[in-house]
Each structure stands twice: as C-alpha cells, then as structure tokens.
Amino acid sequence: MKTDIRNRKDIELLVDTFYDKIKTDAVIGFLFTEIAQVNWETHLPRMYDFLGKHPFLYWKLQRKSHASPQRFT
C-alpha cells in the first residue's frame, strides 16, 4: 500500500527500498556494487538527510500525493 511521506522514517523506507532494488538489479546493480563500490553505511544516511532537506525532490516521487511537502529533520 502506498502512503504519503510524513516523516524521516518514511524517507528512510523510500531510500532503502529504492537502493535494495538497485543493488540487485540485473542491468545496473553492478555499477553500484562492483564499479562504484558504494559504502552503504555512509551513503544511505546522506541520502536520508538530502531528501529531508529538499522535500520537493521526493514530493515529485509521489505524483498522486496531495500532501504539502515539508522539511523533516
């Protein structure tokens, strides 16, 4: 079930779900795991913070959402 992003936990769920799919994707997953060798322990918290500070970026991801974007800290 899709819901509006309301708080930091929702942002973390969105980011984690996205990157879980990316890491295992047969076409582009290797770019993150083998080529870039992303350090997920540092990258994911940065993404949580970034989206929390720039709400319009994730608000656009919710094309059907009528919620007002707000900053989550």
LUMDRENRO-374152 format. One line per 2 residues: number of its first residue (from 1); their letters; for each residue x, y, z of N, C-alpha, C. Coordinates in steps of 0.05 Angstrom, whole numbers. Layout:
BEGIN
NUM	a	X Y Z X Y Z X Y Z ~ ... .
***
This chain:
BEGIN
1	mk	17 -24 0 0 0 0 18 25 0 ~ 12 43 -18 27 68 -19 15 89 0 .
3	td	32 103 13 23 125 31 41 149 27 ~ 32 172 37 47 196 35 72 194 53 .
5	ir	93 209 46 116 211 62 111 232 83 ~ 112 224 108 104 242 130 127 249 149 .
7	nr	148 232 150 169 237 169 195 223 160 ~ 215 225 176 241 215 170 241 184 165 .
9	kd	226 170 181 224 141 178 213 134 150 ~ 194 150 140 183 146 113 204 151 92 .
11	ie	221 171 96 243 177 78 262 154 77 ~ 269 143 101 288 121 103 276 96 89 .
13	ll	251 91 92 238 69 79 239 72 48 ~ 233 96 38 235 101 10 263 96 -1 .
15	vd	283 108 12 310 106 3 320 77 4 ~ 315 64 26 323 36 30 310 18 9 .
17	tf	285 21 4 270 5 -16 282 10 -43 ~ 287 35 -50 298 41 -76 325 28 -80 .
19	yd	343 32 -61 370 21 -64 371 -10 -61 ~ 353 -21 -46 352 -51 -46 346 -62 -73 .
21	ki	328 -48 -88 322 -57 -115 345 -51 -134 ~ 358 -28 -131 381 -21 -148 404 -41 -145 .
23	kt	411 -47 -119 433 -65 -114 430 -92 -127 ~ 406 -102 -129 401 -129 -140 392 -128 -169 .
25	da	391 -105 -181 382 -103 -209 402 -116 -228 ~ 392 -133 -245 410 -148 -264 424 -130 -284 .
27	vi	413 -107 -290 425 -89 -310 444 -69 -298 ~ 436 -55 -277 453 -34 -266 464 -39 -238 .
29	gf	456 -60 -226 465 -65 -198 496 -65 -195 ~ 509 -77 -215 538 -79 -214 552 -51 -213 .
31	lf	539 -31 -225 551 -4 -224 554 6 -196 ~ 535 -1 -179 537 8 -151 554 -11 -134 .
33	te	552 -37 -139 565 -56 -121 594 -62 -129 ~ 599 -63 -156 626 -70 -165 642 -47 -175 .
35	ia	630 -29 -191 645 -7 -202 649 16 -182 ~ 628 27 -172 629 49 -153 636 39 -125 .
37	qv	630 14 -119 634 2 -93 624 21 -71 ~ 599 28 -73 586 46 -55 588 36 -26 .
39	nw	596 54 -8 596 48 20 568 55 31 ~ 551 35 33 523 40 40 519 51 68 .
41	et	537 45 86 535 56 113 538 86 114 ~ 553 98 95 555 127 95 536 139 74 .
43	hl	532 125 52 515 136 31 486 139 39 ~ 474 118 51 446 119 57 438 142 76 .
45	pr	453 146 98 446 168 116 448 196 102 ~ 467 198 83 469 223 68 444 227 50 .
47	my	434 205 39 410 207 22 386 214 39 ~ 384 203 63 362 209 82 362 239 88 .
49	df	386 249 95 389 278 101 383 295 77 ~ 393 288 54 389 304 30 359 306 24 .
51	lg	345 284 23 317 285 17 301 299 39 ~ 310 298 64 297 312 85 300 342 83 .
53	kh	322 351 71 327 379 67 316 390 41 ~ 309 373 22 300 381 -4 273 366 -10 .
55	pf	252 373 4 227 358 2 215 357 -25 ~ 220 377 -42 207 376 -69 217 353 -86 .
57	ly	242 343 -80 252 321 -96 236 296 -90 ~ 231 290 -65 215 265 -60 186 270 -63 .
59	wk	177 295 -61 149 301 -65 141 295 -94 ~ 159 300 -112 154 294 -140 151 264 -145 .
61	lq	164 248 -128 162 219 -130 134 209 -123 ~ 120 225 -109 92 219 -101 73 234 -119 .
63	rk	72 227 -144 56 242 -163 27 244 -157 ~ 17 225 -142 -12 225 -135 -17 237 -108 .
65	sh	4 245 -94 2 256 -67 -9 284 -68 ~ -26 290 -49 -37 317 -45 -25 330 -20 .
67	as	-6 316 -8 5 326 17 24 350 11 ~ 25 369 29 44 391 26 71 382 34 .
69	pq	91 387 18 118 379 26 127 396 50 ~ 142 383 67 153 398 90 181 386 96 .
71	rf	196 401 111 223 393 118 222 374 142 ~ 235 351 140 237 332 162 265 331 172 .
73	t	268 334 198 295 333 210 296 312 231 .
***
